[in-house]
Amino acid sequence: MKHNHKDKEAHWKAIRFLPFVFTIMLFLGACSSVDCPLNSKVMSNYCFVKPNGTPDTLKDTFSVTALEWANDTVVFNSGINLSSFSVPMSNAEPEDVLLISFKDTSSTVIYDTIWVEKTNYPHLESVDCNPKFFHTITKVRSTHNRIENIVINDNKVDYESKENFHIHLSPYF
């Protein structure tokens, strides 16, 4: 069988073109179809609850400052007529400390502090995504100026919006 010169030239052109084809296939194969959750935040959820277990509405102007881990950063600012609020949790600290300010209509400010002890564990959606941290709440306590009591309702903090804490306010204000 005889090959002509043009067949050999076409054969070598095809062989030289193969690395380019393999490179394109490699890049296309490396593309991920995983959608990383860009706006998924891990937030702890607090609800104001009356002694009988029904929702309560706070009439005061309300703010929350995260102490220590967030360099004293306001994480919830000036809510009014609230029945619940959500704040982020630290990823590395075993305890979060929140300073709560209640300002009534006469501009009197009352402060309470909440300490939340927890364990932190990383949650990976995919190796292509940054890890998020989920938390298991182990203990909560507070001062008792405006807050009469705070209890853990659901100790798992993750993407779901559930009531993690119930806050019972003092009836004397």
Disulfide bonds with the S-S distance in Angstrom:
Cys36-Cys129 1.97
